[in-house]
Amino acid sequence: MLDIIGWLGGLMLAFSAVPQALESYRCKNSNGLTWPFLMMWFLGEVFMIVYIVPKGDIILIANYAINLFLVAIILRYKIWPVR
């Protein structure tokens, strides 16, 4: 039962950035998000992946990998907005 809860929590956290990534993609910018927020989010994901991978916890690896991918989409439109 705890594994199911862990998977559900991991999936919810992993996909929580989907609405913002879609909004950034649709608007072709991420103007509403600050640089400090995005950099702390991105670096936090990177550091957590570095920490979690050696432990082999698939749930957390999936969570942080998906989040890293989504924050990369958001950062892409923050760095290179389409005008």
N, C-alpha and C positions, 0 to 999 in steps of 0.2 A: 504493500500500500504506500509506503514512504517513497518507493521508486516512482510510482505513478505521480505522486504529488511533486516530486523533484522534477520529473519530465514536464509536467504541466507548468510549474513555476518557471523552469528554464525556457520553455517555448514562449510563455507570455512575456518574459523579459527580453528574449531574443527578438521577438516581433513587435515590441512596443515602439520601435523607431520607424516601423513601416509607414504610418501616416505622415510623419515628417519627411521621410525620404520621398514619398509620392508627391507631397506638396512641393518640395524643392524641385523635383523633376518637372512637375506641371508648370510651375512658375518660372522655372529655369534660373532660380536664385535661392539663396538661403539668407536673405537680408535680415530676417527677424531674429536670427540667432547670433549671439555674441561670440567673438573669437575665444575669449577665455573659456566659455562653456564648451565650445566645440573641441578645443585643444585638450581640456581636462577629460572630456568624454573619450576622445580618440586615444590619448595616452593611457587612460585607465583601462581601456579595452586591450591595448597592446600589452601592458604590464600584466594584466590578468591572464592573458593567453600564455605568456612566457611562464607564469607561475603555475598554471593549471595543466599544461600539456605534459610535463614530466609526471604528474600524478595520475594521468590517464583517465580522468573523470569525463566520460563522453558527454554527459548532459551539460556540464559547464563548458567544455570545449565547444560544443555546438552553439551554446548560448553566446559566448564571447566572439566566436567566428562570425556568426550571423550579424551580431551588433557591429562588429568591426566593418563588415561589408556595407551595412546600411549607413553608418556614420561616414564612410568613405564617399558614398553617393552625396550625402548632405554637404560634405566638405568640398566636393568637386564643384558644386553650384555656389558655394561661398567663395571659392578661389577664382573660378571662371564663370561668373554669371553670364547668361545670354541676354543681351540688351535688345 
